[in-house]
Amino acid sequence: QKPDGINLQERVVTVSGEPEQNRKAVELIIQKIQEDPQSGSCLNISYANVTGPVANSNPTGSPYANTAEVLPTAAAAAGL
């Protein structure tokens, strides 16, 4: 589901579940990427001049990052 007012330049996929389910999901995602004839056209992308949100595996500062209110236990453990 897309949040109102935020547009990312890329697609973001979150995979969660049991290890075997995750493995199968990743296999399907990779298969779709391999089937896309344009998937190899942008192997080296720089985000240096991008303004706005960027898909990131470390979501600190991301509009999709969980806040301390959402994850109080994790935030407390991290000293936040």
PyMOL commands that set and color helices and strands:
alter all, ss='L'
color gray80, all
select helices_A, chain A and resi 19-35+72-77
alter helices_A, ss='H'
color red, helices_A
deselect
rebuild
show_as cartoon
